């Protein structure tokens, strides 16, 4: 059980960081990691932003819940 929770902790943390970096107003993931911004603009920016906010919120809640529950698991 503890191994599953640690795996969930890593997965939710990574997904949270990726979703926050993609919400960056300066070009997304490319600018956040390597400094190279892509010139492609996607069509429906608001729907993608909304989805990324939901993903960030859910993964953040999962991360905090696992961090608070993990010390009590044997």
C-alpha positions as a Markdown table, in Angstrom:
| # | Residue | x | y | z |
|---|---|---|---|---|
| 1 | Unk | 0.0 | 0.0 | 0.0 |
| 2 | Unk | 2.8 | 2.4 | 0.8 |
| 3 | Unk | 4.5 | 1.7 | -2.5 |
| 4 | Unk | 1.2 | 2.6 | -4.4 |
| 5 | Unk | 0.9 | 5.8 | -2.4 |
| 6 | Unk | 4.5 | 6.8 | -3.1 |
| 7 | Unk | 3.9 | 6.1 | -6.8 |
| 8 | Unk | 0.8 | 8.1 | -6.8 |
| 9 | Unk | 2.7 | 10.9 | -5.1 |
| 10 | Unk | 5.3 | 11.0 | -7.8 |
| 11 | Unk | 2.8 | 10.8 | -10.6 |
| 12 | Unk | 0.6 | 13.5 | -9.2 |
| 13 | Unk | 3.6 | 15.8 | -8.6 |
| 14 | Unk | 4.9 | 15.4 | -12.1 |
| 15 | Unk | 1.5 | 15.9 | -13.7 |
| 16 | Unk | 1.0 | 19.0 | -11.5 |
| 17 | Unk | 4.3 | 20.5 | -12.5 |
| 18 | Unk | 3.7 | 19.8 | -16.2 |
| 19 | Unk | 0.2 | 21.3 | -16.1 |
| 20 | Unk | 1.4 | 24.5 | -14.4 |
| 21 | Unk | 4.3 | 24.9 | -16.9 |
| 22 | Unk | 1.9 | 24.5 | -19.8 |
| 23 | Unk | -0.2 | 27.3 | -18.4 |
| 24 | Unk | 2.7 | 29.7 | -18.6 |
| 25 | Unk | 1.8 | 32.8 | -20.6 |
| 26 | Unk | 5.2 | 33.0 | -22.3 |
| 27 | Unk | 5.1 | 29.9 | -24.4 |
| 28 | Unk | 4.4 | 26.9 | -22.3 |
| 29 | Unk | 6.6 | 23.9 | -21.7 |
| 30 | Unk | 9.4 | 24.7 | -24.2 |
| 31 | Unk | 10.1 | 28.0 | -22.5 |
| 32 | Unk | 9.9 | 26.6 | -19.1 |
| 33 | Unk | 12.4 | 23.8 | -19.7 |
| 34 | Unk | 14.8 | 24.9 | -22.4 |
| 35 | Unk | 14.0 | 28.5 | -23.1 |
| 36 | Unk | 12.8 | 27.8 | -26.6 |
| 37 | Unk | 9.3 | 29.0 | -27.2 |
| 38 | Unk | 7.2 | 27.4 | -29.9 |
| 39 | Unk | 5.5 | 29.5 | -32.5 |
| 40 | Unk | 2.5 | 27.2 | -32.8 |
| 41 | Unk | -0.7 | 28.7 | -31.4 |
| 42 | Unk | -3.5 | 26.3 | -30.7 |
| 43 | Unk | -7.0 | 27.1 | -31.8 |
| 44 | Unk | -9.0 | 27.1 | -28.6 |
| 45 | Unk | -6.7 | 28.5 | -25.9 |
| 46 | Unk | -9.5 | 29.0 | -23.3 |
| 47 | Unk | -10.7 | 25.4 | -23.4 |
| 48 | Unk | -7.1 | 24.1 | -23.0 |
| 49 | Unk | -6.4 | 26.6 | -20.2 |
| 50 | Unk | -9.6 | 25.4 | -18.5 |
| 51 | Unk | -8.6 | 21.8 | -18.8 |
| 52 | Unk | -5.1 | 22.5 | -17.5 |
| 53 | Unk | -6.5 | 24.4 | -14.5 |
| 54 | Unk | -8.7 | 21.4 | -13.7 |
| 55 | Unk | -5.8 | 19.0 | -14.1 |
| 56 | Unk | -3.6 | 21.2 | -11.8 |
| 57 | Unk | -6.4 | 21.5 | -9.2 |
| 58 | Unk | -7.1 | 17.7 | -9.1 |
| 59 | Unk | -3.4 | 16.7 | -9.1 |
| 60 | Unk | -2.7 | 19.2 | -6.4 |
| 61 | Unk | -5.5 | 17.9 | -4.2 |
| 62 | Unk | -4.3 | 14.3 | -4.8 |
| 63 | Unk | -0.7 | 15.3 | -3.9 |
| 64 | Unk | -1.7 | 17.0 | -0.7 |
| 65 | Unk | -4.1 | 14.2 | 0.3 |
| 66 | Unk | -1.4 | 11.5 | -0.2 |
| 67 | Unk | 1.2 | 13.6 | 1.7 |
| 68 | Unk | -1.1 | 13.9 | 4.6 |
| 69 | Unk | -2.2 | 10.2 | 4.5 |
| 70 | Unk | 1.2 | 8.6 | 3.9 |
| 71 | Unk | 2.7 | 8.9 | 7.4 |
| 72 | Unk | -0.2 | 6.8 | 8.8 |
| 73 | Unk | 0.2 | 3.9 | 6.5 |
| 74 | Unk | 2.3 | 1.0 | 7.7 |
